């Protein structure tokens, strides 16, 4: 099994510290999918930007429809987040 060392909250600095702080403010925790990208903060920033655009940007789909689609895809992929 592959192993990726994740950056803990107290180890985060610079851009990663800002992104962890934003996650804590937004959700009260840093979710695993966010922490998984902790080794490359610029990639994390780009991924979070894509997520925000897909989920909150202009779209013919309602927000609730986007959430349902995300849930179905995650379940189909046996993803637990």
Secondary structure, DSSP 4 states (H G I P E B T S, - for coil): ----PPPPGGG--HHHHHHHHHHHHHHSS--HHHHTTTT-HHHHHHHHHHHHHHHHSS-SS-HHHHHHHHHHHHHHTT---
